[in-house]
Amino acid sequence: MASWSIGDVEAFLGLSASTLRHWEKAAPMLCPRKDRFGRRVYSDSDVRLLLRLRHLALERGLGIGAAGRLLIEEGGTGEGPLGEFRSRLAELRGELISLWLASARCGKPRHDKRN
């Protein structure tokens, strides 16, 4: 599993470390693990969540609170055809973002090799 330091995520998303830490409070599903020194280590799924949050909060202008609530709603699949559609759409979105992250990593040397 790939891991990202907070500096990697800052550079990739164009957000400050303080913004990333604040967004963790607004979106409780975002919970990067911490290494033995207490530094945040983001997974690819954490970065996917941050990409979605950035899109909703900044590009769509919802603000971080509303974006966090919408992410929680998107996570609930519900029942019936609409729930299945939402679940499949979230799965496809995740696959596309994973491919995009992999392609972004190809051109950028990694500074943090720790797990």
C-alpha positions as CSV (number, residue, x, y, z in Angstrom):
1,M,0.0,0.0,0.0
2,A,1.4,3.4,-1.0
3,S,1.7,6.1,1.6
4,W,2.0,9.8,1.4
5,S,3.6,12.2,3.8
6,I,1.7,15.4,4.7
7,G,4.3,17.3,2.5
8,D,3.5,15.1,-0.4
9,V,-0.2,15.7,0.0
10,E,0.3,19.4,0.4
11,A,2.3,19.6,-2.9
12,F,-0.1,17.3,-4.8
13,L,-3.3,19.0,-3.7
14,G,-2.1,22.6,-3.3
15,L,-3.4,22.8,0.2
16,S,-1.5,23.7,3.4
17,A,-0.9,21.3,6.2
18,S,-3.1,23.3,8.5
19,T,-6.0,23.0,6.0
20,L,-5.5,19.3,5.8
21,R,-5.6,18.9,9.6
22,H,-8.7,21.1,9.8
23,W,-10.4,19.0,7.1
24,E,-9.8,15.9,9.2
25,K,-12.2,17.5,11.8
26,A,-14.8,18.3,9.2
27,A,-14.7,14.9,7.5
28,P,-14.5,12.2,10.2
29,M,-14.1,9.5,7.6
30,L,-10.7,11.0,6.8
31,C,-8.4,9.6,9.3
32,P,-4.7,9.2,8.2
33,R,-2.7,6.9,10.4
34,K,0.3,8.2,12.3
35,D,3.7,6.8,12.2
36,R,5.7,6.1,15.4
37,F,6.8,9.7,15.5
38,G,3.3,11.0,15.3
39,R,3.5,12.2,11.7
40,R,0.5,11.7,9.5
41,V,0.7,9.1,6.8
42,Y,-1.9,9.3,4.1
43,S,-3.1,6.3,2.1
44,D,-4.3,6.5,-1.5
45,S,-7.9,6.3,-0.2
46,D,-7.2,9.2,2.1
47,V,-5.9,11.2,-0.9
48,R,-9.0,10.2,-2.9
49,L,-11.2,11.6,-0.1
50,L,-9.2,14.8,0.0
51,L,-9.5,15.2,-3.7
52,R,-13.3,14.8,-3.4
53,L,-13.4,17.2,-0.5
54,R,-11.4,19.8,-2.3
55,H,-13.6,19.5,-5.4
56,L,-16.8,19.9,-3.3
57,A,-15.5,22.6,-0.9
58,L,-13.5,24.7,-3.2
59,E,-14.5,24.1,-6.8
60,R,-18.2,23.7,-6.2
61,G,-18.1,26.3,-3.4
62,L,-19.9,24.3,-0.8
63,G,-17.4,25.0,2.0
64,I,-15.8,22.3,4.1
65,G,-18.7,21.7,6.5
66,A,-21.2,21.1,3.7
67,A,-18.7,19.1,1.7
68,G,-18.1,16.8,4.7
69,R,-21.8,16.2,5.2
70,L,-22.2,15.5,1.4
71,L,-19.4,12.9,1.6
72,I,-21.1,11.2,4.5
73,E,-24.4,11.1,2.4
74,E,-22.5,9.8,-0.6
75,G,-21.1,7.0,1.6
76,G,-24.5,5.8,2.5
77,T,-25.6,3.6,-0.3
78,G,-29.2,3.1,0.8
79,E,-31.4,0.4,-0.8
80,G,-32.8,-0.3,-4.2
81,P,-31.7,0.7,-7.7
82,L,-30.6,4.2,-6.6
83,G,-28.4,2.8,-3.8
84,E,-26.8,0.3,-6.2
85,F,-26.2,3.1,-8.7
86,R,-24.5,5.3,-6.1
87,S,-22.4,2.4,-4.8
88,R,-21.2,1.6,-8.4
89,L,-20.6,5.3,-9.2
90,A,-18.5,5.6,-6.0
91,E,-16.5,2.5,-6.9
92,L,-15.8,3.8,-10.5
93,R,-14.8,7.2,-9.1
94,G,-12.4,5.5,-6.8
95,E,-10.9,3.4,-9.6
96,L,-10.5,6.5,-11.8
97,I,-8.8,8.5,-9.1
98,S,-6.5,5.6,-8.3
99,L,-5.4,5.5,-11.9
100,W,-4.9,9.3,-11.9
101,L,-2.9,9.1,-8.6
102,A,-0.7,6.4,-10.1
103,S,0.0,8.4,-13.2
104,A,0.8,11.5,-11.1
105,R,3.3,9.4,-9.1
106,C,5.1,8.3,-12.2
107,G,6.5,11.7,-12.9
108,K,7.3,12.6,-9.2
109,P,10.2,11.2,-7.2
110,R,9.1,10.0,-3.8
111,H,10.9,11.7,-0.8
112,D,9.3,9.6,1.9
113,K,9.9,5.9,1.6
114,R,8.7,5.0,5.1
115,N,5.6,2.9,5.7
